[in-house]
Amino acid sequence: MATTQKTAKRYPLNVEGLSIPAIGLGTWQSGPGEVGKAVEAALRSGYRHIDTAFGYRNEKEVGQGIRASGVPREEIWLTTKLDNPWHKRVKEGLDKSLENLGVEYVDLFLVHWPASIDPEQEGANDGKGEVFEDWDFVDTWREMQKLVGTGKVRAIGVSNFGIKNLERLLSDPSCKIVPAVNQIELHPGNPSPKLVAYNTSKGIHSSGYSPLGSSDSPLYTNDTIKAIAESKGKTPQQVLLAWGVQKGWSVLPKSVTESRIKANFELDGWELTEEEVKKIDAIPDRFKVCGDDWLPIKVFFGDDE
Ligand SMILES: NC(=O)c1ccc[n+]([C@@H]2O[C@H](COP(=O)([O-])OP(=O)(O)OC[C@H]3O[C@@H](n4cnc5c(N)ncnc54)[C@H](OP(=O)(O)O)[C@@H]3O)[C@@H](O)[C@H]2O)c1
């Protein structure tokens, strides 16, 4: 189960020859003037996986950070995401992200949310407005599939899909390509065992976002996490990341603080015991960082647990 060399670990995907590094730098809420330096510091510290999105409004600076690091593009796993107001313009959305990032291709292009928002509506870029009545994520996926083979993406996937929406997508006759990844919220406060098992049963890799519990995380003061961290001489953050990797998903810790970026990557040469993993699994307190209240439609139906 456990792996001592977590930073070199990769998970195979359902695309021949492709595997995703277990640890990636997250960049949501990483602002201007800091995100480029964070990406550069991460790559110089050994990270080889960067997670961004058009919606984070920082792709340009992420691209600058990649170039400043001196790490060759082909050594880096780069993920970006199609924003909700771009669902009817998938090709254009990808081209815009590639232009922002200053790269020829991304390794993984995700449908950020199963919500196709009309870009003409006021506030559309903040999730407000209305969804198209004549277009939903099945239509978006049909267009996503056309990107494969263009050389602009190595894999395509989804994010924030619960079981209900995945079943609908996978059972639609137009679905010829099973998503390589479903990027979902995963931490001890939202461990989603049913959704992870469903993803696995369909050959879809689960990638865990907000692995530390996001900003002001209540996990850092959780007694179980604290006790395990203290007994091992590790930080609560390192314990949370080791737990994710040992559970079998990739983790995407975000930080704009160089010392934290480095510490979050110090995961080799030690592991959680099976008993420690089980203790973390048994933490009863539930919380979710990203719900669907900010969207005009529901996307979670209790099927993301
Ligand atoms: N697909 C989606 O819809 C979706 C949704 C949410 C997130 N994501 C992805 O997942 C990534 C991670 O999620 P997240 O940004 O919500 O949260 P996270 O990685 O769980 O937590 C980030 C927070 O933890 C702090 N932190 C990081 N390392 C620390 C350390 N060693 N000690 C103390 N504090 C530390 C960071 O502060 P500083 O930065 O100030 O150091 C920041 O406030 C995102 O950045 C994004 O790439 C995707």
The ligand as a Gaussian input file, in Angstrom:
#p B3LYP/6-31G(d) Opt

LIG

0 1
 N      -11.026000      21.497000      -9.536000
 C      -11.479000      22.356000      -8.660000
 O      -12.633000      22.817000      -8.704000
 C      -10.573000      22.798000      -7.545000
 C      -11.116000      23.376000      -6.402000
 C      -10.250000      23.730000      -5.373000
 C       -8.880000      23.523000      -5.508000
 N       -8.375000      22.980000      -6.661000
 C       -6.918000      22.770000      -6.844000
 O       -6.369000      22.188000      -5.677000
 C       -5.370000      23.053000      -5.152000
 C       -5.268000      22.940000      -3.644000
 O       -6.469000      23.291000      -3.011000
 P       -6.642000      24.626000      -2.151000
 O       -5.854000      25.704000      -2.785000
 O       -8.094000      24.806000      -1.945000
 O       -6.063000      24.278000      -0.724000
 P       -4.945000      23.426000       0.006000
 O       -3.816000      23.117000      -0.878000
 O       -5.651000      22.343000       0.719000
 O       -4.499000      24.509000       1.110000
 C       -3.902000      25.716000       0.750000
 C       -3.755000      26.584000       1.998000
 O       -2.855000      25.947000       2.915000
 C       -1.771000      26.826000       3.215000
 N       -0.581000      25.961000       3.349000
 C        0.030000      25.234000       2.382000
 N        1.071000      24.554000       2.873000
 C        1.141000      24.839000       4.179000
 C        2.013000      24.478000       5.228000
 N        3.014000      23.624000       5.001000
 N        1.798000      24.989000       6.468000
 C        0.763000      25.832000       6.715000
 N       -0.101000      26.227000       5.766000
 C        0.083000      25.742000       4.498000
 C       -1.681000      27.785000       2.062000
 O       -1.127000      28.999000       2.479000
 P       -0.035000      29.875000       1.646000
 O       -0.341000      29.747000       0.187000
 O       -0.265000      31.248000       2.155000
 O        1.318000      29.344000       2.003000
 C       -3.167000      27.943000       1.718000
 O       -3.780000      28.870000       2.576000
 C       -5.812000      24.439000      -5.651000
 O       -4.818000      25.405000      -5.487000
 C       -6.179000      24.100000      -7.059000
 O       -5.034000      23.957000      -7.862000
 C       -9.207000      22.598000      -7.659000

